[in-house]
């Protein structure tokens, strides 16, 4: 209808019959919208639950794998303490516990996948951020060079002490190969999905970026303290590396750069572990405690 002076002009328009109830039903709820890394389809409590499950998997799976072997040897020991010492020092027992971490990682990744995709409703990669986020290839090189130089400087003034992981790696070469495999091919993916993916994504929406960076870094370090408590320099280096990875997640809004940098870092460490015995001159093996992600 238009008004022109004192006359009224009626203009035909399309009769749009809108049912408000049907319109409300067809409007997607916030959780139905396509999720992005900073707006995930899970909350903080779910994120903490996935993290707890990942820790329990690393504890339970090695026990399941080594239990039959321990039971088969139980009759040879006079008391329980001797049996415990055997389980922590026997090369075969150690190997069984280390190899069990691979299925523990697979179980953790499956649990995280179910949460991230909301039971196959969303894309795993899109929800976590599977793009470079503007992170150039030379950024990786620069960060690695600076970090290794920093770690060497810390090691010069505060030499790291033997840790639990050092003693595990000295048990057999088979263990070294298994650790190197996990450090390169399973641990970076699993750890980044849990810490910089599931935990950080939920925390930053609830608490904001600064507090979330502190929380993720602190949780990551706290989980590893029992394993590396003999070496404070190693714990310090571990915290710095975790902080770097978390800040990359903040800067890029994507998880993929964190996974790539973590994998390159661990791959270099693993290569050093494997090749160290073949050098003609005695060459100190890399600080194996820096391969921090294997035993959460």
URKA-V249402 format. One line per field, one symbol per residue. phi: phi as a letter, one per 40 degrees, with the letter a starting at -180 (. if undefined). psi: psi as a letter, one per 30 degrees, with the letter a starting at -180 (. if undefined). A space follows every 10 residues. Layout:
phi = ???
psi = ???
This chain:
phi = .bbbgccbbc bcbccbcbcc cccccccccd cccccbdcac cabccccccc cdcccccccc ddccccddcc ccbcccbcac ccccccccbc dccccccccc cccccccccc cccccccffg cbccccccgb bcggcccccc cccccccccc cccccccbdc ccbdcdcccc cacdcdcccc ccccbbcdcc cccccccccc dcccccbgcd cccccccccc ccccddcbcc bcdccccccc cccccccccc ccfacddccc ccccdccccc cccccdcccc bdbdcdcccc ccccbc
psi = kkkjbflkkk kklkjjjkje eeeeefkkle ffljllegil hlaeeeeeee eeeeeeefee eeeeefeeee effeffkele eeeeeefffk eeeeeeeeff fefeeeeeee eeeeeefhhg elkeeeefjh lfggjlefee eeeeeeeeee eeeefefikk lkleeeeeff elfeeeeeee eeeefeeeee eeeeefdeee eeefeeflee eeeeeeeeee eeefeeegff jeeeeeeeee eeeeeeeeee efglfeeeee eeeeeeeeee eeeefeffke kjkklljfff ifgei.
